[in-house]
Protein backbone atom coordinates (compact mmCIF):
# COMPACT_ATOMS: atom_id res chain seq x y z
CA UNK A 1 0.00 0.00 0.00
CA UNK A 2 1.44 3.42 -0.87
CA UNK A 3 2.19 5.88 1.95
CA UNK A 4 -0.59 8.26 0.91
CA UNK A 5 -3.71 6.95 -0.76
CA UNK A 6 -6.81 9.05 -1.42
CA UNK A 7 -10.00 7.50 -2.65
CA UNK A 8 -13.30 9.26 -3.23
CA UNK A 9 -16.56 7.44 -3.21
CA UNK A 10 -20.25 8.06 -2.64
CA UNK A 11 -22.39 6.17 -0.17
CA UNK A 12 -25.95 6.43 1.04
CA UNK A 13 -26.47 8.02 4.40
CA UNK A 14 -28.19 4.88 5.67
CA UNK A 15 -25.03 2.86 4.99
CA UNK A 16 -22.82 5.31 6.91
CA UNK A 17 -24.01 4.60 10.44
CA UNK A 18 -22.32 5.61 13.68
CA UNK A 19 -21.38 1.96 14.27
CA UNK A 20 -19.52 1.85 10.94
CA UNK A 21 -17.55 4.98 11.80
CA UNK A 22 -16.79 3.62 15.24
CA UNK A 23 -15.58 0.31 13.77
CA UNK A 24 -13.34 2.08 11.24
CA UNK A 25 -11.74 4.26 13.94
CA UNK A 26 -11.30 1.23 16.18
CA UNK A 27 -9.42 -0.64 13.46
CA UNK A 28 -7.30 2.44 12.76
CA UNK A 29 -6.30 2.89 16.39
CA UNK A 30 -5.62 -0.82 16.86
CA UNK A 31 -3.41 -0.72 13.74
CA UNK A 32 -1.51 2.26 15.20
CA UNK A 33 -1.00 0.47 18.50
CA UNK A 34 0.60 -2.45 16.65
CA UNK A 35 3.05 -0.01 15.00
CA UNK A 36 4.25 1.35 18.39
CA UNK A 37 7.70 0.29 19.55
CA UNK A 38 7.91 -2.28 22.28
CA UNK A 39 7.89 -1.65 25.22
CA UNK A 40 5.08 0.91 25.04
CA UNK A 41 6.00 4.26 26.65
CA UNK A 42 2.56 4.84 28.12
CA UNK A 43 0.17 1.91 28.56
CA UNK A 44 -3.64 2.10 28.73
CA UNK A 45 -6.09 -0.74 29.26
CA UNK A 46 -7.55 -2.23 26.02
CA UNK A 47 -11.18 -2.07 27.12
CA UNK A 48 -10.76 1.61 28.11
CA UNK A 49 -9.30 2.37 24.68
CA UNK A 50 -12.22 0.72 22.89
CA UNK A 51 -14.69 2.59 25.08
CA UNK A 52 -13.10 5.92 24.20
CA UNK A 53 -13.09 5.03 20.48
CA UNK A 54 -16.82 4.27 20.63
CA UNK A 55 -17.56 7.60 22.30
CA UNK A 56 -15.54 9.63 19.79
CA UNK A 57 -16.97 7.72 16.84
CA UNK A 58 -20.55 8.20 17.95
CA UNK A 59 -20.06 11.90 18.60
CA UNK A 60 -18.43 12.48 15.22
CA UNK A 61 -21.07 10.51 13.34
CA UNK A 62 -23.81 12.60 14.91
CA UNK A 63 -22.25 15.73 13.41
CA UNK A 64 -22.14 14.47 9.79
CA UNK A 65 -24.85 15.69 7.40
CA UNK A 66 -26.23 13.66 4.48
CA UNK A 67 -24.40 15.82 1.96
CA UNK A 68 -21.06 15.29 3.75
CA UNK A 69 -21.63 11.55 4.02
CA UNK A 70 -21.99 11.37 0.21
CA UNK A 71 -18.54 12.90 -0.33
CA UNK A 72 -16.31 11.13 2.19
CA UNK A 73 -12.59 10.51 1.71
CA UNK A 74 -10.25 8.30 3.66
CA UNK A 75 -6.64 9.45 3.83
CA UNK A 76 -3.90 7.16 5.13
CA UNK A 77 -0.48 8.34 6.24
CA UNK A 78 2.44 6.38 7.67
CA UNK A 79 3.06 9.06 10.29
CA UNK A 80 -0.45 9.74 11.62
CA UNK A 81 -3.84 8.24 12.33
CA UNK A 82 -6.45 7.87 9.56
CA UNK A 83 -8.38 11.13 9.14
CA UNK A 84 -11.86 11.67 7.78
CA UNK A 85 -11.92 14.47 5.21
CA UNK A 86 -14.55 15.58 2.73
CA UNK A 87 -14.16 16.31 -0.97
CA UNK A 88 -16.28 17.97 -3.61
CA UNK A 89 -17.59 16.26 -6.73
CA UNK A 90 -14.42 17.34 -8.55
CA UNK A 91 -12.15 15.59 -6.02
CA UNK A 92 -10.76 18.70 -4.26
CA UNK A 93 -10.79 18.93 -0.45
CA UNK A 94 -13.75 20.73 1.06
CA UNK A 95 -12.81 23.45 3.58
CA UNK A 96 -14.85 24.76 6.52
CA UNK A 97 -13.96 28.35 7.52
CA UNK A 98 -14.67 30.03 10.86
CA UNK A 99 -16.59 33.27 10.25
CA UNK A 100 -15.22 34.76 13.50
CA UNK A 101 -11.45 34.36 13.13
CA UNK A 102 -10.88 32.88 9.67
CA UNK A 103 -9.39 29.54 10.82
CA UNK A 104 -10.01 26.74 8.29
CA UNK A 105 -10.90 23.12 8.97
CA UNK A 106 -11.25 20.08 6.69
CA UNK A 107 -14.10 18.65 8.78
CA UNK A 108 -17.35 20.26 9.78
CA UNK A 109 -17.19 18.58 13.19
CA UNK A 110 -13.82 20.24 13.88
CA UNK A 111 -15.27 23.63 12.91
CA UNK A 112 -18.30 23.16 15.17
CA UNK A 113 -16.04 22.25 18.08
CA UNK A 114 -13.95 25.34 17.36
CA UNK A 115 -17.03 27.61 17.22
CA UNK A 116 -17.77 26.78 20.86
CA UNK A 117 -14.70 28.85 21.77
CA UNK A 118 -16.36 31.96 20.31
CA UNK A 119 -19.90 31.19 21.50
CA UNK A 120 -18.83 30.10 24.97
CA UNK A 121 -21.03 27.01 24.66
CA UNK A 122 -20.14 24.27 27.12
CA UNK A 123 -22.66 21.45 26.65
CA UNK A 124 -20.82 18.82 28.70
CA UNK A 125 -21.45 19.10 32.46
CA UNK A 126 -19.54 17.25 35.17
CA UNK A 127 -21.76 14.88 37.16
CA UNK A 128 -19.71 15.50 40.32
CA UNK A 129 -19.56 19.31 40.30
CA UNK A 130 -21.02 22.23 38.33
CA UNK A 131 -18.05 22.67 36.00
CA UNK A 132 -18.82 22.56 32.25
CA UNK A 133 -16.70 21.90 29.16
CA UNK A 134 -16.95 22.50 25.42
CA UNK A 135 -15.54 19.06 24.52
CA UNK A 136 -16.43 15.60 25.78
CA UNK A 137 -12.76 14.63 26.03
CA UNK A 138 -12.08 17.56 28.35
CA UNK A 139 -15.00 16.49 30.55
CA UNK A 140 -13.71 12.91 30.81
CA UNK A 141 -10.23 14.16 31.74
CA UNK A 142 -11.74 16.45 34.40
CA UNK A 143 -13.92 13.70 35.90
CA UNK A 144 -10.79 11.70 36.62
CA UNK A 145 -9.88 14.34 39.23
CA UNK A 146 -13.01 13.23 41.13
CA UNK A 147 -12.64 9.49 40.58
CA UNK A 148 -8.86 9.41 40.99
CA UNK A 149 -8.58 7.36 37.80
CA UNK A 150 -5.17 7.52 36.10
CA UNK A 151 -5.32 5.13 33.12
CA UNK A 152 -2.03 6.13 31.47
CA UNK A 153 0.99 4.46 33.08
CA UNK A 154 4.70 5.06 32.45
CA UNK A 155 6.40 1.78 31.48
CA UNK A 156 9.69 2.99 32.98
CA UNK A 157 8.74 3.92 36.54
CA UNK A 158 5.06 2.99 36.87
CA UNK A 159 3.82 6.53 37.51
CA UNK A 160 0.22 7.06 36.34
CA UNK A 161 -1.47 10.01 34.68
CA UNK A 162 -4.98 11.17 33.82
CA UNK A 163 -3.99 12.22 30.28
CA UNK A 164 -1.85 10.54 27.64
CA UNK A 165 -0.20 13.88 26.83
CA UNK A 166 0.96 14.19 30.44
CA UNK A 167 2.37 10.66 30.28
CA UNK A 168 4.22 11.39 27.04
CA UNK A 169 5.59 14.61 28.52
CA UNK A 170 6.72 12.69 31.60
CA UNK A 171 8.62 10.20 29.42
CA UNK A 172 11.02 12.99 28.44
CA UNK A 173 12.39 12.82 32.00
CA UNK A 174 13.61 9.26 31.36
CA UNK A 175 14.93 9.95 27.87
CA UNK A 176 16.50 13.25 28.89
CA UNK A 177 15.19 14.81 25.71
CA UNK A 178 14.85 18.61 25.76
CA UNK A 179 13.86 19.59 22.23
CA UNK A 180 13.01 23.25 22.89
CA UNK A 181 16.07 25.54 22.97
CA UNK A 182 16.32 29.21 23.97
CA UNK A 183 17.94 31.25 21.19
CA UNK A 184 19.36 33.76 23.68
CA UNK A 185 21.20 31.59 26.21
CA UNK A 186 21.05 28.09 24.60
CA UNK A 187 19.21 26.61 27.59
CA UNK A 188 16.96 23.69 26.61
CA UNK A 189 13.55 22.58 27.89
CA UNK A 190 11.40 19.48 27.61
CA UNK A 191 8.20 21.50 27.10
CA UNK A 192 7.40 24.38 24.78
CA UNK A 193 5.45 26.08 27.59
CA UNK A 194 8.59 26.02 29.76
CA UNK A 195 10.58 27.71 27.00
CA UNK A 196 7.91 30.41 26.63
CA UNK A 197 8.00 31.07 30.38
CA UNK A 198 11.81 31.13 30.33
CA UNK A 199 11.89 33.72 27.51
CA UNK A 200 10.05 36.10 29.82
CA UNK A 201 13.17 36.10 32.03
CA UNK A 202 15.11 37.70 29.15
CA UNK A 203 12.30 40.10 28.23
CA UNK A 204 11.38 40.77 31.89
CA UNK A 205 7.77 40.35 30.82
CA UNK A 206 5.23 39.67 33.55
CA UNK A 207 1.85 39.68 31.81
CA UNK A 208 -0.24 38.30 34.67
CA UNK A 209 -1.07 41.00 37.25
CA UNK A 210 -2.93 40.58 40.54
CA UNK A 211 -6.04 42.78 40.65
CA UNK A 212 -5.73 43.10 44.45
CA UNK A 213 -2.14 44.28 44.98
CA UNK A 214 -0.77 44.81 41.48
CA UNK A 215 1.99 42.22 41.80
CA UNK A 216 2.89 40.73 38.41
CA UNK A 217 3.90 37.20 37.43
CA UNK A 218 5.39 35.47 34.41
CA UNK A 219 2.96 32.53 34.67
CA UNK A 220 -0.82 32.33 35.01
CA UNK A 221 -0.44 29.44 37.48
CA UNK A 222 1.75 31.60 39.73
CA UNK A 223 -0.89 34.34 39.70
CA UNK A 224 -3.63 31.81 40.55
CA UNK A 225 -1.62 30.55 43.53
CA UNK A 226 -0.86 34.11 44.65
CA UNK A 227 -4.52 35.18 44.57
CA UNK A 228 -5.36 32.51 47.14
CA UNK A 229 -3.41 34.63 49.64
CA UNK A 230 -5.99 37.42 49.26
CA UNK A 231 -9.03 35.11 49.37
CA UNK A 232 -7.69 33.21 52.36
CA UNK A 233 -8.80 29.89 50.87
CA UNK A 234 -6.85 27.01 52.41
CA UNK A 235 -8.21 23.98 50.61
CA UNK A 236 -5.26 21.64 51.16
CA UNK A 237 -5.59 19.99 54.60
CA UNK A 238 -3.09 17.71 56.36
CA UNK A 239 -4.82 14.47 57.44
CA UNK A 240 -2.33 14.04 60.31
CA UNK A 241 -2.77 17.31 62.21
CA UNK A 242 -5.55 19.17 60.37
CA UNK A 243 -3.38 22.13 59.40
CA UNK A 244 -4.57 23.79 56.17
CA UNK A 245 -2.49 25.31 53.38
CA UNK A 246 -3.11 27.57 50.41
CA UNK A 247 -0.95 25.56 47.99
CA UNK A 248 -0.68 21.80 47.50
CA UNK A 249 3.12 22.18 47.35
CA UNK A 250 3.06 23.71 50.86
CA UNK A 251 1.00 20.75 52.11
CA UNK A 252 3.45 18.23 50.63
CA UNK A 253 6.34 20.09 52.22
CA UNK A 254 4.53 20.13 55.58
CA UNK A 255 3.72 16.40 55.45
CA UNK A 256 7.43 15.62 55.45
CA UNK A 257 7.45 16.78 59.09
CA UNK A 258 5.22 13.81 59.97
CA UNK A 259 7.03 11.31 57.74
CA UNK A 260 10.55 12.69 58.44
CA UNK A 261 11.13 12.19 54.72
CA UNK A 262 14.19 13.91 53.24
CA UNK A 263 14.32 12.74 49.63
CA UNK A 264 17.04 15.10 48.37
CA UNK A 265 20.54 13.85 49.25
CA UNK A 266 23.88 15.57 48.71
CA UNK A 267 26.17 13.30 46.67
CA UNK A 268 29.28 14.81 48.30
CA UNK A 269 28.55 14.57 52.03
CA UNK A 270 25.35 12.49 52.26
CA UNK A 271 23.30 15.19 53.98
CA UNK A 272 19.57 14.98 53.18
CA UNK A 273 16.97 17.70 52.68
CA UNK A 274 13.19 17.96 52.38
CA UNK A 275 13.30 20.34 49.42
CA UNK A 276 15.40 20.41 46.26
CA UNK A 277 15.96 24.16 46.73
CA UNK A 278 17.56 23.48 50.12
CA UNK A 279 19.87 20.91 48.52
CA UNK A 280 20.85 23.40 45.81
CA UNK A 281 21.72 26.02 48.43
CA UNK A 282 23.66 23.43 50.42
CA UNK A 283 25.73 22.46 47.38
CA UNK A 284 27.16 25.98 47.36
CA UNK A 285 28.87 25.14 50.68
CA UNK A 286 31.10 22.68 48.86
CA UNK A 287 32.25 25.49 46.59
CA UNK A 288 34.68 27.86 48.33
CA UNK A 289 34.02 30.82 46.03
CA UNK A 290 30.54 32.26 45.59
CA UNK A 291 29.61 31.34 42.02
CA UNK A 292 27.49 34.37 41.07
CA UNK A 293 29.50 37.51 40.24
CA UNK A 294 28.01 40.97 39.77
CA UNK A 295 28.51 42.23 36.21
CA UNK A 296 29.05 45.79 37.47
CA UNK A 297 31.52 45.18 40.32
CA UNK A 298 33.61 42.34 41.76
CA UNK A 299 31.11 41.36 44.43
CA UNK A 300 30.10 37.70 44.44
CA UNK A 301 27.03 35.93 45.80
CA UNK A 302 26.02 32.41 46.82
CA UNK A 303 22.56 32.71 45.21
CA UNK A 304 21.46 34.04 41.83
CA UNK A 305 18.51 35.82 43.47
CA UNK A 306 20.84 37.80 45.76
CA UNK A 307 23.07 38.79 42.85
CA UNK A 308 20.11 40.07 40.79
CA UNK A 309 18.84 42.09 43.73
CA UNK A 310 22.31 43.59 44.17
CA UNK A 311 22.65 44.43 40.46
CA UNK A 312 19.49 46.54 40.63
CA UNK A 313 21.38 48.87 42.98
CA UNK A 314 23.86 49.61 40.19
CA UNK A 315 21.17 50.21 37.60
CA UNK A 316 19.18 52.61 39.73
CA UNK A 317 19.22 54.14 43.18
CA UNK A 318 15.45 54.20 43.10
CA UNK A 319 13.64 52.55 45.98
CA UNK A 320 10.01 52.77 44.90
CA UNK A 321 8.45 50.84 47.78
CA UNK A 322 8.08 53.04 50.89
CA UNK A 323 6.82 52.11 54.34
CA UNK A 324 3.86 54.30 55.39
CA UNK A 325 4.84 53.98 59.06
CA UNK A 326 8.50 55.05 59.06
CA UNK A 327 9.02 56.17 55.41
CA UNK A 328 11.88 53.71 54.95
CA UNK A 329 12.21 52.73 51.27
CA UNK A 330 13.04 49.42 49.62
CA UNK A 331 13.96 48.21 46.15
CA UNK A 332 11.67 45.15 46.35
CA UNK A 333 8.01 44.92 47.35
CA UNK A 334 8.66 41.58 49.10
CA UNK A 335 11.22 43.24 51.40
CA UNK A 336 8.70 45.98 52.23
CA UNK A 337 6.10 43.32 53.18
CA UNK A 338 8.61 41.70 55.55
CA UNK A 339 9.51 45.09 57.03
CA UNK A 340 5.87 46.03 57.71
CA UNK A 341 5.52 43.08 60.08
CA UNK A 342 7.82 44.94 62.49
CA UNK A 343 5.23 47.72 62.85
CA UNK A 344 2.17 45.48 63.11
CA UNK A 345 3.77 43.41 65.84
CA UNK A 346 2.09 40.27 64.52
CA UNK A 347 4.15 37.28 65.64
CA UNK A 348 2.18 34.33 64.30
CA UNK A 349 5.07 31.85 64.11
CA UNK A 350 5.34 29.98 67.43
CA UNK A 351 8.09 27.61 68.56
CA UNK A 352 6.53 24.37 69.84
CA UNK A 353 9.47 23.81 72.20
CA UNK A 354 9.56 27.07 74.18
CA UNK A 355 6.50 28.96 72.82
CA UNK A 356 8.64 31.91 71.73
CA UNK A 357 6.98 33.82 68.86
CA UNK A 358 8.48 35.27 65.69
CA UNK A 359 7.44 37.68 62.95
CA UNK A 360 8.67 35.56 60.02
CA UNK A 361 8.86 31.82 59.36
CA UNK A 362 12.55 32.24 58.55
CA UNK A 363 13.24 33.62 62.05
CA UNK A 364 11.37 30.67 63.59
CA UNK A 365 13.38 28.11 61.59
CA UNK A 366 16.60 29.81 62.60
CA UNK A 367 15.51 29.77 66.26
CA UNK A 368 14.51 26.07 66.18
CA UNK A 369 18.11 25.15 65.41
CA UNK A 370 18.92 26.18 69.00
CA UNK A 371 16.76 23.30 70.25
CA UNK A 372 17.85 20.76 67.63
CA UNK A 373 21.51 21.77 67.63
CA UNK A 374 21.39 21.56 63.85
CA UNK A 375 24.22 23.28 61.97
CA UNK A 376 23.71 22.23 58.36
CA UNK A 377 26.38 24.47 56.83
CA UNK A 378 29.84 23.00 57.41
CA UNK A 379 33.21 24.52 56.57
CA UNK A 380 35.18 22.13 54.32
CA UNK A 381 38.46 23.57 55.64
CA UNK A 382 38.12 23.18 59.42
CA UNK A 383 34.79 21.37 59.95
CA UNK A 384 33.06 24.11 61.95
CA UNK A 385 29.28 24.06 61.49
CA UNK A 386 26.97 27.04 61.08
CA UNK A 387 23.21 27.52 61.24
CA UNK A 388 23.11 29.90 58.29
CA UNK A 389 24.85 29.84 54.91
CA UNK A 390 25.68 33.55 55.26
CA UNK A 391 27.64 32.81 58.44
CA UNK A 392 29.60 30.10 56.62
CA UNK A 393 30.36 32.48 53.74
CA UNK A 394 31.73 35.06 56.17
CA UNK A 395 33.73 32.39 58.00
CA UNK A 396 35.34 31.17 54.75
CA UNK A 397 37.03 34.57 54.39
CA UNK A 398 39.21 33.61 57.37
CA UNK A 399 40.70 30.72 55.37
CA UNK A 400 40.93 32.54 52.04
CA UNK A 401 42.31 35.72 53.61
CA UNK A 402 40.13 37.74 51.26
CA UNK A 403 39.43 41.31 52.43
CA UNK A 404 37.53 43.06 49.66
CA UNK A 405 36.46 46.14 51.66
CA UNK A 406 39.24 48.77 51.91
CA UNK A 407 39.41 51.94 53.98
CA UNK A 408 40.18 54.98 51.81
CA UNK A 409 41.89 56.77 54.70
CA UNK A 410 44.41 54.23 55.96
CA UNK A 411 44.29 51.44 53.31
CA UNK A 412 43.22 48.89 55.90
CA UNK A 413 41.11 46.09 54.40
CA UNK A 414 38.22 44.12 55.89
CA UNK A 415 36.40 40.93 55.00
CA UNK A 416 32.97 42.46 55.70
CA UNK A 417 31.40 45.79 54.72
CA UNK A 418 30.00 46.17 58.25
CA UNK A 419 33.53 45.95 59.67
CA UNK A 420 34.65 48.74 57.35
CA UNK A 421 31.75 50.95 58.48
CA UNK A 422 32.67 50.35 62.12
CA UNK A 423 36.33 51.07 61.37
CA UNK A 424 35.56 54.40 59.66
CA UNK A 425 34.06 55.64 62.93
CA UNK A 426 37.53 55.41 64.49
CA UNK A 427 38.72 58.01 61.98
CA UNK A 428 35.70 60.25 62.58
CA UNK A 429 35.55 59.47 66.33
CA UNK A 430 31.82 59.01 65.82
CA UNK A 431 29.98 57.10 68.55
CA UNK A 432 26.30 57.38 67.66
CA UNK A 433 24.96 54.78 70.11
CA UNK A 434 24.63 56.03 73.72
CA UNK A 435 23.59 54.09 76.82
CA UNK A 436 20.54 55.78 78.44
CA UNK A 437 21.61 54.51 81.89
CA UNK A 438 25.23 55.63 82.18
CA UNK A 439 25.68 57.78 79.07
CA UNK A 440 28.55 55.73 77.67
CA UNK A 441 28.73 55.91 73.87
CA UNK A 442 29.60 53.21 71.36
CA UNK A 443 30.52 53.05 67.69
CA UNK A 444 28.41 49.92 67.10
CA UNK A 445 24.81 49.15 68.03
CA UNK A 446 25.52 45.52 68.98
CA UNK A 447 28.15 46.68 71.47
CA UNK A 448 25.58 49.01 73.07
CA UNK A 449 23.03 46.18 73.24
CA UNK A 450 25.56 43.93 74.95
CA UNK A 451 26.52 46.75 77.34
CA UNK A 452 22.90 47.40 78.37
CA UNK A 453 22.53 43.82 79.55
CA UNK A 454 25.09 44.64 82.24
CA UNK A 455 22.70 47.23 83.70
CA UNK A 456 19.69 44.95 83.32
CA UNK A 457 21.48 42.08 85.01
CA UNK A 458 20.06 39.66 82.45
CA UNK A 459 22.26 36.59 82.10
CA UNK A 460 20.07 34.41 79.90
CA UNK A 461 22.80 32.18 78.48
CA UNK A 462 23.68 29.28 80.81
CA UNK A 463 26.44 26.68 80.46
CA UNK A 464 25.09 23.10 80.72
CA UNK A 465 28.42 21.86 82.10
CA UNK A 466 28.94 24.18 85.08
CA UNK A 467 25.71 26.26 85.09
CA UNK A 468 27.67 29.51 84.81
CA UNK A 469 25.56 32.24 83.18
CA UNK A 470 26.50 34.91 80.68
CA UNK A 471 25.07 38.14 79.33
CA UNK A 472 25.86 37.33 75.69
CA UNK A 473 25.59 34.13 73.66
CA UNK A 474 29.08 34.76 72.26
CA UNK A 475 30.46 34.83 75.81
CA UNK A 476 28.82 31.46 76.48
CA UNK A 477 30.30 29.92 73.32
CA UNK A 478 33.69 31.28 74.26
CA UNK A 479 33.34 29.80 77.75
CA UNK A 480 32.19 26.36 76.52
CA UNK A 481 35.47 25.88 74.67
CA UNK A 482 37.10 25.61 78.12
CA UNK A 483 35.11 22.40 78.70
CA UNK A 484 35.56 20.99 75.20
CA UNK A 485 39.19 22.04 74.83
CA UNK A 486 38.38 23.17 71.32
CA UNK A 487 40.92 25.53 69.73
CA UNK A 488 39.99 25.54 66.03
CA UNK A 489 42.13 28.48 64.87
CA UNK A 490 45.77 27.60 64.09
CA UNK A 491 48.62 30.05 63.47
CA UNK A 492 50.24 29.40 60.08
CA UNK A 493 53.62 30.60 61.40
CA UNK A 494 54.08 28.66 64.66
CA UNK A 495 51.06 26.28 64.85
CA UNK A 496 49.81 27.87 68.07
CA UNK A 497 46.06 27.33 68.48
CA UNK A 498 43.33 29.71 69.62
CA UNK A 499 39.68 29.52 70.56
CA UNK A 500 38.72 32.64 68.62
CA UNK A 501 39.57 33.98 65.20
CA UNK A 502 40.17 37.44 66.68
CA UNK A 503 42.86 36.07 68.99
CA UNK A 504 44.53 34.35 66.04
CA UNK A 505 44.52 37.56 63.98
CA UNK A 506 46.04 39.54 66.86
CA UNK A 507 48.67 36.84 67.45
CA UNK A 508 49.74 36.64 63.80
CA UNK A 509 50.55 40.35 63.90
CA UNK A 510 53.43 39.43 66.23
CA UNK A 511 54.95 37.48 63.32
CA UNK A 512 54.10 40.03 60.63
CA UNK A 513 54.85 43.13 62.73
CA UNK A 514 51.58 44.68 61.61
CA UNK A 515 50.18 47.41 63.86
CA UNK A 516 47.07 48.68 62.10
CA UNK A 517 45.61 50.79 64.94
CA UNK A 518 47.19 54.25 65.18
CA UNK A 519 46.71 57.01 67.73
CA UNK A 520 45.32 60.12 66.06
CA UNK A 521 47.12 62.33 68.62
CA UNK A 522 50.70 61.06 68.58
CA UNK A 523 50.81 58.48 65.80
CA UNK A 524 51.75 55.53 68.00
CA UNK A 525 50.59 52.19 66.54
CA UNK A 526 49.13 49.10 68.18
CA UNK A 527 48.36 45.50 67.21
CA UNK A 528 44.86 45.47 68.72
CA UNK A 529 42.24 48.19 68.92
CA UNK A 530 41.72 47.77 72.68
CA UNK A 531 45.35 48.76 73.32
CA UNK A 532 44.96 51.80 71.10
CA UNK A 533 41.73 52.79 72.86
CA UNK A 534 43.39 52.54 76.29
CA UNK A 535 46.31 54.62 75.02
CA UNK A 536 43.93 57.33 73.72
CA UNK A 537 42.67 57.81 77.28
CA UNK A 538 46.13 59.06 78.26
CA UNK A 539 45.56 62.01 75.95
CA UNK A 540 41.96 62.63 76.98
CA UNK A 541 42.54 61.99 80.69
CA UNK A 542 39.58 59.66 80.76
CA UNK A 543 39.53 57.04 83.53
CA UNK A 544 36.34 55.02 83.03
CA UNK A 545 36.80 52.45 85.81
CA UNK A 546 35.52 53.88 89.10
CA UNK A 547 35.74 52.46 92.63
CA UNK A 548 32.24 52.41 94.13
CA UNK A 549 33.63 52.71 97.67
CA UNK A 550 35.91 55.75 97.48
CA UNK A 551 35.19 57.21 94.05
CA UNK A 552 38.75 56.88 92.77
CA UNK A 553 38.98 56.28 89.00
CA UNK A 554 41.38 54.19 86.96
CA UNK A 555 42.41 53.82 83.35
CA UNK A 556 42.39 50.01 83.23
CA UNK A 557 40.13 47.40 84.91
CA UNK A 558 43.21 45.58 86.25
CA UNK A 559 44.22 48.74 88.15
CA UNK A 560 40.74 48.96 89.70
CA UNK A 561 40.85 45.31 90.81
CA UNK A 562 44.24 45.88 92.46
CA UNK A 563 42.89 48.98 94.22
CA UNK A 564 39.85 47.12 95.62
CA UNK A 565 42.12 44.87 97.72
CA UNK A 566 42.97 47.96 99.78
CA UNK A 567 39.35 48.27 100.90
CA UNK A 568 38.98 44.55 101.50
CA UNK A 569 42.24 44.55 103.53
CA UNK A 570 43.23 41.40 101.75
CA UNK A 571 46.73 40.04 101.64
CA UNK A 572 46.33 37.54 98.82
CA UNK A 573 50.04 36.72 98.52
CA UNK A 574 51.43 34.74 101.49
CA UNK A 575 54.88 33.28 102.09
CA UNK A 576 54.93 29.49 101.85
CA UNK A 577 57.79 29.21 104.40
CA UNK A 578 55.85 30.69 107.31
Secondary structure, 3 states (H helix, E strand, C coil): CCCCEEEEECCCCCCCCHHHHHHHHHHHHHHHHHHCCCCCCEECCHHHHHHHHHHHHHHHHHHCCHHHHHCEEEEEECCEEEEEEEECCCCCECCEECCCCCCEECCHHHHHHHHHHHHCCCCEECCCCCCEECCHHHHHHHHHHHHCCCCEEECCCCCEECCHHHHHHHHHHHHCCCCEECCCCCCEECCHHHHHHHHHHHHCCCCEECCCCCCEECCHHHHHHHHHHHHCCCCEECCCCCCEECCHHHHHHHHHHHHCCCCEECCCCCCEECCHHHHHHHHHHHCCCCCEECCCCCCEECCHHHHHHHHHHHHCCCCCEECCCCCCEECCHHHHHHHHHHHHCCCCEECCCCCCEECCHHHHHHHHHHHHCCCCEECCCCCCEECCHHHHHHHHHHHHCCCCEECCCCCCEECCHHHHHHHHHHHHCCCCEECCCCCCEECCHHHHHHHHHHHHCCCCEECCCCCCEECCHHHHHHHHHHHHCCCCEECCCCCCEECCHHHHHHHHHHHHCCCCEECCCCCCEECCHHHHHHHHHHHHCCCCEECCCCCCEECCHHHHHHHHHHHHCCCCCCCCCC
